[in-house]
């Protein structure tokens, strides 16, 4: 076989496949896929953590508004001239456009001038967003 003469112009490097001593540049498809899997797992973990923080913030906001409902009820009872009656009472409470149900269980105490008030503030789903026990006195 007779060798062909070189082509005129700049010298061209012959194409070789990855063999002994050949240098590669770039990444293989497998390396790129592994990197994509690692990055996607990290992003999913960050997304899940962010969602958990958002749920915690919403639950905290809900409990603060429920606490405000309970405090408003107790202040209202202290400011009234008549003594709170015994038994279970249910009433609606709205704070910051959020509706709650205030359930009070008023019980007598050994001292007739005091009453025990068990307050439960329920959200729309029936979850007890706030519970408190207080003693109300007759002024």
ChimeraX attribute file (.defattr): number of C-alpha atoms within 10 A of each C-alpha:
attribute: neighborCount
match mode: 1-to-1
recipient: residues
	/A:1	3
	/A:2	4
	/A:3	5
	/A:4	6
	/A:5	6
	/A:6	8
	/A:7	8
	/A:8	6
	/A:9	6
	/A:10	6
	/A:11	8
	/A:12	8
	/A:13	6
	/A:14	6
	/A:15	6
	/A:16	7
	/A:17	9
	/A:18	9
	/A:19	8
	/A:20	6
	/A:21	6
	/A:22	8
	/A:23	8
	/A:24	10
	/A:25	5
	/A:26	7
	/A:27	8
	/A:28	9
	/A:29	9
	/A:30	9
	/A:31	10
	/A:32	11
	/A:33	11
	/A:34	11
	/A:35	11
	/A:36	12
	/A:37	11
	/A:38	10
	/A:39	12
	/A:40	12
	/A:41	11
	/A:42	11
	/A:43	12
	/A:44	11
	/A:45	12
	/A:46	12
	/A:47	12
	/A:48	11
	/A:49	12
	/A:50	12
	/A:51	12
	/A:52	12
	/A:53	12
	/A:54	12
	/A:55	12
	/A:56	12
	/A:57	12
	/A:58	12
	/A:59	12
	/A:60	13
	/A:61	12
	/A:62	18
	/A:63	19
	/A:64	15
	/A:65	22
	/A:66	28
	/A:67	19
	/A:68	17
	/A:69	23
	/A:70	22
	/A:71	14
	/A:72	13
	/A:73	16
	/A:74	16
	/A:75	11
	/A:76	11
	/A:77	16
	/A:78	16
	/A:79	10
	/A:80	11
	/A:81	10
	/A:82	10
	/A:83	15
	/A:84	18
	/A:85	12
	/A:86	14
	/A:87	11
	/A:88	13
	/A:89	12
	/A:90	13
	/A:91	10
	/A:92	12
	/A:93	21
	/A:94	14
	/A:95	14
	/A:96	6
	/A:97	8
	/A:98	12
	/A:99	16
	/A:100	25
	/A:101	20
	/A:102	23
	/A:103	19
	/A:104	23
	/A:105	16
	/A:106	21
	/A:107	16
	/A:108	15
	/A:109	11
	/A:110	7
	/A:111	8
	/A:112	9
	/A:113	12
	/A:114	17
	/A:115	21
	/A:116	18
	/A:117	21
	/A:118	16
	/A:119	25
	/A:120	24
	/A:121	27
	/A:122	21
	/A:123	19
	/A:124	11
	/A:125	7
	/A:126	10
	/A:127	11
	/A:128	18
	/A:129	20
	/A:130	20
	/A:131	17
	/A:132	13
	/A:133	13
	/A:134	12
	/A:135	14
	/A:136	18
	/A:137	15
	/A:138	14
	/A:139	11
